[in-house]
Amino acid sequence: MSIYGMEHGKHIACEVPIAYTLEDCWKIIEVSERTQKHCMMLENCCFNGEELWILNMIDQGVFGEVNHAEGAYIHDLRKHLLDEKYYEDQWRIKHHQNRNGNFYTTHGLGPVSFYMDIGRGDTYDHLVSMSSKERSLSLAAKAHDSKFQNFACGDMNTTLIKTKLGKSIMLQFDVHTGRPYSRLNTITGTKAVHQGYPSKLFINEPELKYWGHNWLKDEEYKAYREKYDHPLWDKLKQQISDKSVGHGGMDFVMIYRLIRCLNQGIPLDINVYDSVLWSAITPLSETSVANNSTSITIPDFTGGTWKTKRKAEVLRTI
């Protein structure tokens, strides 16, 4: 659908992921470049208040030099996967029958990639991926007498990514296990560390003798949250507070930004290269898992333009 739309003169906003195969990733790049049409993946977590706050703190130097991050999609979807009412023809569970890897990379990887200037001075170099055995979904399927009983996808997939500049990313995927939702949203720098779910912040101040043993107290955390809240989130707080706004406001901010950028003719916050790169981790993780977690080189979809350092476009306040 994305390719069809660009071929017919339209800018594209696509749900996640933008592609499931490397072949389709390259096709989308080729068509976008040839038609000169935007092709944005609608990764709403990049526009959430917590993620924008962290990105702004990184930009303001609070974290020092960022060197490691952790993202995830950990979400108990057993009811959704097994219930015929949730997905047309239960398409989603069918992926779990014959595939093994990380099928939902972008909620965790999108914000982390912004934190690390991926595509804006750095990019992914290679990955290794490993899945646990599958157990939890099979037990749920048996208990519900589902027509689906055998699954290839492990309960937990962990993918490690190394960037060209030596940073590391841990990415996890688990929609089988009964456990609380988490995207991890962990970022580690030389001056600060954030860990999500629930959100916690540590400021590395040796002169105060913290030395890594305590997260900031509530009042200290709130002070950082207020001081470094992203101006865009603050600007739109009245609309975000509307109960009709989805996913806590991040959907509204994402669509607002998409429309503003298109109207003003300026680059989108998530471009076609971001969209393809974050999505390509899925087939690459499957290849690694299938080959005893061997290291897999990650393609450069940008043709080298990632080397040009710039700020994340979402740091603009239009």
Salt bridges, closest charged atoms under 4 A:
GLU7 OE2 - ARG34 NH2 2.82
GLU23 OE2 - LYS27 NZ 3.61
GLU30 OE2 - ARG34 NE 2.70
GLU43 OE2 - HIS107 ND1 2.82
GLU50 OE2 - HIS194 NE2 3.81
GLU51 OE2 - ARG183 NH2 3.00
ASP59 OD1 - LYS311 NZ 3.35
GLU70 OE2 - HIS68 NE2 3.05
ASP76 OD1 - ARG78 NE 2.87
ASP83 OD2 - LYS79 NZ 3.73
ASP89 OD2 - LYS94 NZ 2.63
ASP117 OD2 - LYS309 NZ 2.98
ASP122 OD2 - LYS167 NZ 3.70
ASP125 OD2 - HIS126 ND1 2.70
ASP125 OD1 - LYS164 NZ 2.85
ASP155 OD1 - HIS176 ND1 2.91
ASP174 OD2 - ARG179 NH1 3.88
ASP234 OD1 - LYS237 NZ 3.31
ASP251 OD2 - HIS247 ND1 2.74
ASP269 OD1 - ARG257 NH2 2.69
ASP269 OD1 - ARG316 NH2 3.75
ASP274 OD2 - ARG120 NH2 2.75
GLU286 OE2 - ARG99 NH2 2.59
GLU313 OE1 - ARG120 NE 2.86
GLU313 OE2 - ARG310 NE 2.72
